[in-house]
Amino acid sequence: MNYLTEISAILGIPIWLLLIIFVWSAVWKLLALWKSARRKNVVWFIILAIINTVGVLEILYIYIFSEIKYDKKPEEVKRKVNRR
């Protein structure tokens, strides 16, 4: 627990906030990884596993990028994105 104290002191935030950020990030990362694995999106799985954005990229993947059908013609993809 000493390293958490050092990290929170360096960042200037309390330990409880650091733990909340960690849990928040872990939950979204696991959900996004699960969804990308189920959809067989290997590239997205690797990107989500490597890059840590405190849940931002994961939330975008779950609600936006995973809904786009990449096997369709570009016009159909554009129409689906523009409907949102």
C-alpha positions in Angstrom: 0.0 0.0 0.0 3.0 2.3 0.3 3.4 2.6 -3.5 -0.2 3.8 -3.7 0.5 6.5 -1.2 3.5 7.6 -3.2 1.6 7.6 -6.5 -1.3 9.6 -4.9 1.2 12.1 -3.4 3.0 12.5 -6.8 -0.4 13.1 -8.6 -1.7 15.2 -5.8 -5.0 13.3 -5.4 -6.3 11.2 -2.4 -5.9 7.4 -2.4 -9.6 6.9 -2.4 -10.0 8.8 -5.7 -7.1 6.9 -7.2 -8.9 3.6 -6.3 -12.2 4.9 -7.8 -10.4 5.8 -11.0 -8.8 2.4 -11.1 -12.1 0.5 -10.6 -13.8 2.8 -13.1 -11.2 2.1 -15.7 -11.0 -1.7 -15.0 -14.8 -2.1 -15.4 -15.0 -0.3 -18.7 -11.9 -2.1 -20.0 -13.3 -5.5 -19.2 -16.7 -4.7 -20.8 -15.0 -3.4 -23.9 -12.6 -6.3 -24.2 -15.5 -8.8 -23.7 -17.6 -7.1 -26.4 -14.7 -7.0 -28.8 -13.9 -10.6 -28.2 -17.5 -11.7 -28.8 -17.6 -9.7 -32.0 -14.2 -11.2 -33.1 -12.7 -7.7 -33.5 -9.0 -8.7 -33.0 -7.6 -5.3 -33.8 -9.9 -3.6 -31.4 -9.2 -6.2 -28.7 -5.4 -5.5 -29.0 -5.9 -1.7 -29.0 -8.2 -1.8 -26.0 -5.8 -4.2 -24.1 -2.7 -2.0 -24.7 -4.0 1.6 -24.5 -5.2 2.9 -21.2 -7.5 5.9 -21.4 -9.3 5.7 -18.1 -12.4 4.3 -19.8 -12.8 6.9 -22.6 -11.8 4.7 -25.5 -13.6 1.7 -24.0 -16.9 3.7 -23.7 -16.5 5.0 -27.3 -15.9 1.4 -28.5 -18.9 0.0 -26.7 -21.4 2.7 -27.8 -20.1 3.8 -31.2 -17.4 1.7 -32.9 -18.8 -1.7 -32.1 -22.1 -0.8 -33.8 -20.6 0.1 -37.1 -20.7 -2.8 -39.6 -17.4 -2.8 -41.5 -18.3 -5.5 -44.0 -20.8 -3.2 -45.7 -20.2 -0.6 -48.5 -18.8 2.8 -47.3 -22.1 4.5 -48.1 -24.0 2.2 -45.8 -21.5 2.8 -43.0 -21.8 6.6 -43.4 -25.6 6.4 -43.3 -25.6 4.4 -40.1 -23.1 6.8 -38.4 -25.1 9.9 -39.6 -28.3 8.5 -38.1 -27.0 9.0 -34.6 
